[in-house]
Amino acid sequence: MILEEIEKLKKEIWESFEKIESLSQLEKFRIKYLGKKGEITSYLKLLKDFPLEEKKRLGKELNELKSQLEKKLKSKEREILFKEEDKDLGLDLTLPGRFPSVGTLHPISQIIDELCEIFSRLGFEVVTGPEIETEYYNFTALNIPDWHPARDMQATFYLKNGALLRTHTSPMQIRAMLERTPPLRIVAPGKVYRCDADVRHSPMFHQIEGLMVDEDVSFTDLKGILTYFAKEIFGEKTKVRFRPSYFPFTEPSVEMDIECVICHGKGCRVCGEAGWVEILGAGMVHPEVFKAVNYDTNIWQGFAFGLGIERIAMIRYGVEDIRMFFENHLMFLQSFK
Ligand code: PHE
């Protein structure tokens, strides 16, 4: 039956149409089906010997197929030409567009923001100050005289004019007290510098300083507030411990450890097998420090603390090498989105 043959032909035509990829294939296709001796043309020629009714019906069918095909071939040709042009340009215009890559705050900035938020809730004001300091603010006013060995513990970078890169954020205690009248509560995040470099130490790192001065601030306030902060940052179940320590600008002084959040006290690489990780130094403000800013020690008492931001980020995210934070590998940074 001719009708069946035409159906078969149609199927064949559309199938091979889909496979056309180049102009030469397209030309071959055109000749095969639409050329003077092409298959559609031959069928049309055949029709002349058919009875009128069938001639009309089949003629219509074949002519529709032919014009449909001609249209499709035109757009196919355009498509192929476009692609070839793209090739010349060295780009593929059919590729989807590039999404603008959305950045993220650096993990250290994220932790600083989080800490400021926690301490703001407790009534602490966020302040910042210079990274280039004088010896007076960085050491002397903090009860670390010239001869004091604590200056060596914080070996630093001196500038030609005698100024230095601050070794801790503690000079902000002095600056904040001079600029205010008590009572006061401040936290001061920022960069600090020490001659120190290995997997756990970077010559530039971040600290946040805290200071609370009031008429009846006691050691219990220090413990309560610092324990609260640790639980906010590392989770409700976090255990903390305070060990006696020494800083020239606080008396008594402590260091606070948290139970390692990675191994829960068992000992692992992150905590150096200790089960505990030191995260901050703190203590009651030394009378000599109050003297330096002219605060009456009969009225005012206070506590101060200083903690390392990278240390917190390392524990929180299980990062073992501090340098990862400053090498700016996008893969690393993007994991903090
Ligand atoms: N400044 C000290 C340090 O960098 C930390 C500290 C701050 C200790 C405030 C006590 C009080 O090690």
Residues whose N, C-alpha, C, O or C-beta is under 5 A from the ligand:
A	BS01	LIG	T167 H168 S170 F247 T250 G281 A282 G283 A304 F305 G306
